[in-house]
Amino acid sequence: MIMKKLLLILLVSNFMFAQQPDIEIRLVNENIGHPNYINTSQASNSNDAGLNAILQAYNVTSYLNKYAHPYYPYMNRMISVYGTYPPQFIADLLAYSSVIESVHISDWGSFSDAVRLQLIDSNIGAPAGFNGNIVTTNDADLSLIFQNFSVFYYAQTYPSSTVNNTLRYYDVVCNCDKNLLKIALNNYTSVIETTENVTAGFLLSNHQFTKPKTIISPNPFSYNFDIQTEQTISDYSIIDITGKTIVSTSSKSDLDNQSSQLSAGIYILNLNFDSGQIANYKLVKK
């Protein structure tokens, strides 16, 4: 069942949707308030009657799971309501606290509480523990930023990698506005090299797009693989069976380097083409 869902996940690029609004909902329980999909791509209501009354009152037409949150307990509880709505809509959702845990205005393609950073030096800014529920690091000033923004999750994005460059990437989740956290992190230039949004994923049906003609070989592969296609690829990513993006790059050589370090298993290869098309392919590492 997990793989069936993953094969339909289409990740969206931050830059494509950065200006498009989204009401981001976090459910109390992933099974209550879950979208009722008409098919594999469309949902405008949930499996909860009380929540549906709110959605119908505001003419909600898009109510979708928002996949790939880096903090595992949130992974299946995030919902996207695409569009612009009055403040009372958010108030009504928050008042329905038996089903709705939190509501935030976000960007459609990313999460409101998650940031990905890259350390300049993997030895400076590494996790050191917790102060209460707040993450501490081996760098005092970064720990202070985490304290100020209530950062409760800080983990390597690609922990299985043996490449130093990718080991410097960390996912950060806070009880805060991630845009303000990004500003603080970007200003700490002696320790932080870059920050970026964490890309969300949505279920799309296969009939909504036509895959570019592509041949991946060998597949299964042992070390790396070739990609033959008539279109130019702009970005590559590899997703594991939990829905976590473990490789994200615009370089085929970097893709080869990172994929050679993967453990044996089944993955999804996500390709972004210059034409704007995006396609997913099953990938098996021997």
ABEGO torsion letter per residue (X at the ends): XAAAAAAABBBBBAAAAAABBBBBBBBABAABGBBBBABAABBABBABAAAAAAAAAAGBABBBBBBGBABAAAAAABBBBBEBBBAAAAAAAAABAAABABBBBBBAABBAABBBBBBABAABGBBAEBBEABBBBABAAAAAAAAAAGBABBBBABAABABAAAAABBBBBBBBBAAAAAAAAAABAAABABBBBBBBBBBBBAAABBBBBBBBOBOBBAABBBBBBABBBABBBBBBAAGBBABBBABAAAAAAAAAABBBEBBBBBBBBAAGBBBBBBBBBX
